Amino acid sequence: MSSRKSKSNSLIHAECLSQVQRILRERFCHQSSHSNLFGVQVQYKHLIELLKRTAFHGESNSMLIIGPRGSGKTMLINHALKELMEIEEMSENILQVHLNGLLQINDKIALKEITRQLNLENVVGEKVFGSFAENLSFLLEALKKGNRSSSCPVIFILDEFDLFAYHKNQTLLYNLFDISQSAQTPIAVIGLTCRLDILELLEKRVKSRFSHRQIHLMNSFSFPQYLKIFKEQLSLPAEFPDKLFAEKWNENIQCLSEERNVREVLQKHFNVNKSLRSLHMLLMLALNRVTSSHPFMTAADLMEASQLCDMDSKANIVHGLSVLEICLIIAMKHLNDIYEEEPFNFQMVYNEFQKFVQRKAHSIYNFEKPVVMKAFEHLQQLELIKPMERTSVNAQREYQLMKLLLDNTQIMNALQKYPNCPTDVRQWATSSLSWL
C-alpha cells in the first residue's frame, strides 16, 4: 500500500516539475509581455503615452529606443503594444508593421514586407507583385491619402534600426519620417538600436524629419534590485495548480536568495553583466538540473551553472587538441615571450618544436614536416591562430605571418585540465623564460 502511495506521489511530483519547467522556461526564453518590467517604468510611461497619442488622437510621431543588447528594448515595446491592444476600441483599428534590419537588408525587401503586413492590394497570398518604384509610390499614395481623423494609425517597429541607415540614400527612413511630420495617415516610427551614435549615421534630410525623441535603457538597477529580480523570475505564480508544491518551491527560492554562496554567485554575475538575458541564461542552466529525484533548486546547482557560464570557449577547444597541436601552441607561446608578441610563421614554430624534440627525443615522437604543417593548419581552422594579412596565391605557407589568439593564462589553465598530458610537455610550457 505504502509503495503504491509513494508511486502516486512521485507521479504528482513529476507532473508538477514538468509544469514548473514549462512556466519558467517560457519566462526565460520568450521574454513574454506578461513578465514584469524592471527599472524601466519611467521610459515605459513615455513610450505608452506616445503610442496612445498616435492611436487616439491621430498624432504622428517618431522615437528611438537605445540600449545595449539584453537591456529589454524589445520587451518594453512588446509590453506597450500589448497594453494598447487590450483597449477594446483600439485593438481593431491599429495596424502594426515589424521590420528587422538583419532580415530586410535593403529598401526593396523592406517595402515588400510592409506591403505584405499591411495587406495592400498588390498582395496575392503571401507574394508581393510590382517593381520597387511601383511598390514605393503605391505605398506612399496609400499612406498619404489618409488623414488624422479617418485613417487607421500605423505603428512601424524597426528593430536593428542602425542597419536601415546603411540602405542606399536612406529612402525608406526618409519617407517614413516625412509622413510622420505631415498631417497624413497617422504613423508612429519606433526604432530599436544599441548604437549611441545612431544620429550621426542619418543623412541631413532624414535627421531634420526625425523628432529627436530618445529613450535610453541602461540596466541601471542596484544589486538588491537584481536579487529581487532573481526571486521574482524563479517564483511560481499564484495560479499554479498545485498550491502546496508552489508554496514549497517559493519558500525554497526565498531561502536560496538568503544563502551566502548564492549571493556571491549573483554578485559576481551582476558585476560582469547586468543584463537580464545573462541572468536568464544562468537560471536556465540551474533549472536543467531539477528532476523528480532532485525536485528543488540548490546553491550547488547555481554554482555549477555559474561555472558553465564563465567557461572559456577557447580553453575548451584546447582540451580536444592532439599532443602535437598542444606542442605547437607551446612553441608559439615561447616565441611570443621571446619576441614580445611579434607575429611568427610556421617555419619559426617548426624550428622551436624541433629543438624541443631533440632535447626530449625519448618521450616525444618526431613527426614529419607535412604532418606538423597539417596540425598547424588545423589550429588556423579552429581560429586559435590567425593570419596577419590576406594570403596571396604566390606566398609560401611556411612563411606567412600568424598571430596566436590565446594568452598565457588560457594556455596554462587548459594544460592543467588536459587529460594524459605528457610531463615533459607540461614542463616545457612552464619553463618559458629559463633558457633565455
Buried (B, 14 or more C-beta within 10 A) or exposed (E): EEEEEEEEEEEBBBBBBEBBBEEBBEBBEEBEBEBEBBBBEEBBEBBBEBBBBBBBEBBBBBBBBBBBEBBBBBBBBBBBBEBBBEEEEBEEEBBBBBBBBEEBBBBBBBBBBBBBBBEBEBBEEEEBEBEBEEBBEBBBEBBBEBEBEEBBBBBBBBBBBBBBBEBEEBBBBBBBBBBBBEEBBBBBBBBBBBBEEBBEBBEEEBBEBBBEBBBEBEBEBEEEBBBBBBBEBBBBEEEBEBEEBBEBBBEBBEEBBEEEEBBBBBEEBBEEBBBBEBBBBBBBBBBEBBEBEEBBBBBEBBBBBBEEBEEEEBBEBBEEBEBBBBBBBBBBBBBBEBEEEEBBBBBBBBEBBBEBBEEBEEEBEEBEEEEBBEBBEBBBEBEBBEBEEEEEEEEEBBEBBBBBBBEEEBBBBBBEEBEEBBEBBBEBBEEBEEEE
